Amino acid sequence: MNDEILVPLDLSDAIAMIDRQKEQIAALTTENERLRKEIKEIKEKIKLTNEYVDKYHGLAGGRSLEDSIKVEREIALNQSETQWLNR
């Protein structure tokens, strides 16, 4: 979105500016709704992941949930570092 301030020269310019702003607001509203939906999906995935970690890596693996999370983080970090080094 453009942050510059424009001063309309006449009424038709003012109406055109308002129409453009309405279009920008509509586009931003649509994008906001899309992002909210995406955030909701991510939160659900996090919830399911936490349940999985708790069930299969925590209690079943003989580790506490905190230890399991630490291990999962280390694995993710190592994978990220490996991907970065393989570029």
N, CA, C and O of each residue as an XYZ file, in Angstrom:
348
protein
N       0.853     -1.165      0.000
C       0.000      0.000      0.000
C       0.899      1.228      0.000
O       1.953      1.238      0.637
N       0.486      2.236     -0.700
C       1.267      3.456     -0.851
C       0.982      4.386      0.324
O      -0.175      4.668      0.639
N       2.055      4.863      0.973
C       1.889      5.712      2.155
C       1.937      7.202      1.849
O       1.812      8.023      2.757
N       2.112      7.556      0.603
C       2.203      8.981      0.291
C       0.833      9.635      0.426
O      -0.198      8.998      0.207
N       0.837     10.891      0.782
C      -0.407     11.634      0.969
C      -0.684     12.427     -0.301
O       0.127     13.243     -0.737
N      -1.842     12.166     -0.878
C      -2.239     12.872     -2.093
C      -3.395     13.807     -1.767
O      -4.294     13.464     -1.000
N      -3.358     14.973     -2.353
C      -4.427     15.944     -2.162
C      -5.229     16.002     -3.460
O      -4.681     16.317     -4.516
N      -6.520     15.699     -3.382
C      -7.322     15.730     -4.604
C      -7.448     17.158     -5.151
O      -7.562     18.130     -4.404
N      -7.422     17.239     -6.472
C      -7.536     18.549     -7.114
C      -8.983     19.010     -7.219
O      -9.277     20.202     -7.137
N      -9.872     18.055     -7.401
C     -11.288     18.408     -7.485
C     -12.120     17.234     -6.969
O     -11.581     16.237     -6.487
N     -13.431     17.370     -7.079
C     -14.329     16.352     -6.539
C     -14.144     14.999     -7.212
O     -14.170     13.969     -6.539
N     -13.959     14.985     -8.524
C     -13.794     13.704     -9.223
C     -12.502     13.008     -8.787
O     -12.464     11.783     -8.677
N     -11.441     13.792     -8.539
C     -10.198     13.203     -8.027
C     -10.429     12.614     -6.637
O      -9.932     11.533     -6.320
N     -11.183     13.334     -5.818
C     -11.467     12.855     -4.463
C     -12.258     11.550     -4.506
O     -11.973     10.623     -3.747
N     -13.238     11.477     -5.379
C     -14.050     10.261     -5.512
C     -13.186      9.103     -5.999
O     -13.308      7.983     -5.502
N     -12.315      9.369     -6.968
C     -11.425      8.325     -7.481
C     -10.482      7.821     -6.383
O     -10.221      6.622     -6.278
N      -9.979      8.749     -5.572
C      -9.096      8.356     -4.471
C      -9.839      7.481     -3.465
O      -9.305      6.481     -2.986
N     -11.061      7.864     -3.154
C     -11.866      7.088     -2.207
C     -12.142      5.697     -2.765
O     -12.075      4.709     -2.035
N     -12.451      5.619     -4.051
C     -12.703      4.320     -4.678
C     -11.462      3.426     -4.610
O     -11.569      2.233     -4.323
N     -10.286      4.004     -4.876
C      -9.045      3.223     -4.792
C      -8.806      2.751     -3.359
O      -8.372      1.622     -3.128
N      -9.092      3.624     -2.409
C      -8.905      3.245     -1.009
C      -9.872      2.134     -0.601
O      -9.511      1.246      0.171
N     -11.094      2.184     -1.116
C     -12.057      1.119     -0.840
C     -11.547     -0.211     -1.386
O     -11.672     -1.245     -0.730
N     -10.972     -0.181     -2.588
C     -10.417     -1.395     -3.191
C      -9.254     -1.922     -2.350
O      -9.122     -3.128     -2.142
N      -8.415     -1.006     -1.870
C      -7.286     -1.419     -1.035
C      -7.777     -2.035      0.272
O      -7.239     -3.042      0.731
N      -8.789     -1.431      0.860
C      -9.352     -1.952      2.112
C      -9.944     -3.339      1.881
O      -9.756     -4.241      2.697
N     -10.656     -3.509      0.773
C     -11.243     -4.812      0.459
C     -10.148     -5.866      0.277
O     -10.278     -6.989      0.765
N      -9.078     -5.504     -0.420
C      -7.970     -6.441     -0.627
C      -7.303     -6.793      0.700
O      -6.975     -7.954      0.944
N      -7.104     -5.797      1.551
C      -6.487     -6.050      2.852
C      -7.393     -6.893      3.748
O      -6.910     -7.741      4.498
N      -8.685     -6.665      3.671
C      -9.634     -7.451      4.453
C      -9.592     -8.914      4.022
O      -9.589     -9.817      4.858
N      -9.559     -9.136      2.715
C      -9.470    -10.496      2.186
C      -8.180    -11.167      2.640
O      -8.190    -12.323      3.063
N      -7.080    -10.445      2.552
C      -5.786    -10.981      2.984
C      -5.800    -11.266      4.484
O      -5.258    -12.278      4.927
N      -6.408    -10.390      5.258
C      -6.515    -10.587      6.704
C      -7.295    -11.865      7.020
O      -6.891    -12.645      7.882
N      -8.397    -12.074      6.330
C      -9.199    -13.278      6.543
C      -8.406    -14.529      6.179
O      -8.468    -15.534      6.886
N      -7.664    -14.469      5.079
C      -6.849    -15.604      4.651
C      -5.786    -15.922      5.707
O      -5.567    -17.085      6.048
N      -5.136    -14.883      6.215
C      -4.093    -15.081      7.219
C      -4.665    -15.620      8.528
O      -4.047    -16.466      9.176
N      -5.845    -15.133      8.918
C      -6.485    -15.647     10.137
C      -6.787    -17.143      9.999
O      -6.588    -17.915     10.937
N      -7.269    -17.538      8.818
C      -7.554    -18.949      8.568
C      -6.261    -19.762      8.615
O      -6.224    -20.847      9.195
N      -5.209    -19.237      8.007
C      -3.922    -19.921      8.007
C      -3.379    -20.064      9.432
O      -2.857    -21.118      9.796
N      -3.501    -19.014     10.231
C      -3.049    -19.067     11.627
C      -3.837    -20.125     12.398
O      -3.266    -20.872     13.192
N      -5.133    -20.186     12.165
C      -5.969    -21.181     12.843
C      -5.517    -22.595     12.478
O      -5.442    -23.468     13.343
N      -5.215    -22.820     11.191
C      -4.743    -24.133     10.747
C      -3.394    -24.470     11.381
O      -3.165    -25.609     11.787
N      -2.512    -23.492     11.465
C      -1.197    -23.717     12.072
C      -1.346    -24.055     13.550
O      -0.678    -24.958     14.052
N      -2.220    -23.333     14.247
C      -2.450    -23.622     15.667
C      -2.969    -25.047     15.856
O      -2.581    -25.730     16.804
N      -3.840    -25.491     14.963
C      -4.365    -26.852     15.048
C      -3.247    -27.867     14.812
O      -3.178    -28.887     15.498
N      -2.376    -27.590     13.847
C      -1.246    -28.487     13.589
C      -0.307    -28.536     14.794
O       0.199    -29.602     15.147
N      -0.076    -27.392     15.419
C       0.773    -27.352     16.611
C       0.144    -28.187     17.724
O       0.831    -28.940     18.413
N      -1.162    -28.046     17.888
C      -1.862    -28.812     18.917
C      -1.712    -30.309     18.660
O      -1.421    -31.076     19.578
N      -1.912    -30.722     17.405
C      -1.785    -32.135     17.065
C      -0.350    -32.622     17.239
O      -0.116    -33.741     17.697
N       0.601    -31.777     16.871
C       2.012    -32.134     17.038
C       2.349    -32.301     18.507
O       3.034    -33.251     18.884
N       1.877    -31.389     19.337
C       2.127    -31.491     20.774
C       1.520    -32.762     21.356
O       2.123    -33.416     22.207
N       0.327    -33.104     20.893
C      -0.309    -34.338     21.356
C       0.506    -35.551     20.930
O       0.685    -36.489     21.707
N       1.001    -35.530     19.691
C       1.818    -36.632     19.180
C       3.103    -36.764     19.992
O       3.476    -37.861     20.409
N       3.774    -35.639     20.210
C       5.030    -35.658     20.970
C       4.776    -36.183     22.374
O       5.543    -36.999     22.886
N       3.723    -35.725     22.983
C       3.407    -36.163     24.341
C       3.128    -37.661     24.380
O       3.588    -38.367     25.277
N       2.378    -38.129     23.406
C       1.958    -39.531     23.415
C       3.086    -40.482     23.026
O       3.294    -41.494     23.694
N       3.819    -40.169     21.951
C       4.770    -41.128     21.406
C       6.223    -40.876     21.791
O       7.018    -41.814     21.833
N       6.575    -39.652     22.066
C       7.972    -39.365     22.373
C       8.180    -39.045     23.844
O       9.296    -39.138     24.354
N       7.133    -38.677     24.510
C       7.261    -38.319     25.915
C       7.132    -39.534     26.799
O       8.129    -40.124     27.215
N       5.908    -39.904     27.084
C       5.653    -40.981     28.033
C       6.103    -42.335     27.494
O       6.719    -43.112     28.224
N       5.809    -42.630     26.238
C       6.152    -43.927     25.665
C       7.659    -44.093     25.516
O       8.171    -45.209     25.607
N       8.369    -43.002     25.290
C       9.812    -43.083     25.118
C      10.562    -43.021     26.433
O      11.792    -43.050     26.433
N       9.872    -42.938     27.538
C      10.519    -42.885     28.830
C      11.096    -41.521     29.166
O      11.838    -41.384     30.138
N      10.763    -40.515     28.375
C      11.271    -39.162     28.624
C      10.122    -38.280     29.087
O       8.948    -38.568     28.858
N      10.506    -37.206     29.740
C       9.497    -36.221     30.117
C       9.119    -35.425     28.874
O       9.831    -35.451     27.870
N       8.018    -34.732     28.945
C       7.589    -33.915     27.816
C       8.624    -32.840     27.517
O       8.907    -32.559     26.352
N       9.190    -32.238     28.556
C      10.207    -31.198     28.343
C      11.419    -31.760     27.621
O      11.943    -31.129     26.703
N      11.877    -32.954     28.030
C      13.016    -33.581     27.362
C      12.677    -33.908     25.912
O      13.510    -33.736     25.021
N      11.463    -34.375     25.679
C      11.042    -34.698     24.319
C      11.043    -33.459     23.439
O      11.477    -33.509     22.289
N      10.562    -32.357     23.975
C      10.532    -31.110     23.213
C      11.951    -30.659     22.905
O      12.230    -30.204     21.796
N      12.853    -30.782     23.882
C      14.253    -30.414     23.641
C      14.846    -31.250     22.515
O      15.535    -30.720     21.642
N      14.583    -32.552     22.530
C      15.095    -33.443     21.487
C      14.521    -33.053     20.134
O      15.253    -32.978     19.147
N      13.217    -32.804     20.080
C      12.585    -32.423     18.818
C      13.163    -31.111     18.301
O      13.369    -30.964     17.096
N      13.425    -30.167     19.179
C      14.016    -28.887     18.771
C      15.421    -29.091     18.228
O      15.795    -28.495     17.218
N      16.202    -29.939     18.903
C      17.558    -30.217     18.431
C      17.530    -30.864     17.054
O      18.336    -30.524     16.187
N      16.609    -31.791     16.853
C      16.471    -32.443     15.551
C      16.113    -31.411     14.494
O      16.707    -31.397     13.416
N      15.149    -30.549     14.790
C      14.739    -29.516     13.832
C      15.888    -28.563     13.536
O      16.091    -28.180     12.384
N      16.641    -28.175     14.563
C      17.778    -27.280     14.374
C      18.839    -27.943     13.512
O      19.390    -27.315     12.608
N      19.126    -29.204     13.785
C      20.114    -29.928     12.985
C      19.667    -30.043     11.535
O      20.482    -29.903     10.622
N      18.389    -30.296     11.316
C      17.874    -30.375      9.951
C      18.002    -29.031      9.250
O      18.368    -28.975      8.076
N      17.703    -27.948      9.960
C      17.821    -26.607      9.380
C      19.265    -26.305      9.021
O      19.546    -25.783      7.942
N      20.185    -26.634      9.930
C      21.602    -26.386      9.663
C      22.078    -27.209      8.477
O      22.838    -26.714      7.644
N      21.642    -28.457      8.391
C      22.032    -29.320      7.279
C      21.504    -28.763      5.967
O      22.224    -28.731      4.970
N      20.254    -28.326      5.963
C      19.681    -27.749      4.746
C      20.437    -26.502      4.342
O      20.675    -26.281      3.155
N      20.820    -25.684      5.310
C      21.546    -24.456      5.009
C      22.922    -24.784      4.447
O      23.366    -24.151      3.489
N      23.599    -25.764      5.033
C      24.934    -26.137      4.565
C      24.895    -26.790      3.188
O      25.869    -26.710      2.440
N      23.791    -27.428      2.850
C      23.683    -28.117      1.562
C      23.301    -27.193      0.418
O      23.156    -27.644     -0.718
N      23.139    -25.924      0.700
C      22.771    -24.984     -0.367
C      23.849    -24.873     -1.389
O      23.707    -24.126     -2.358
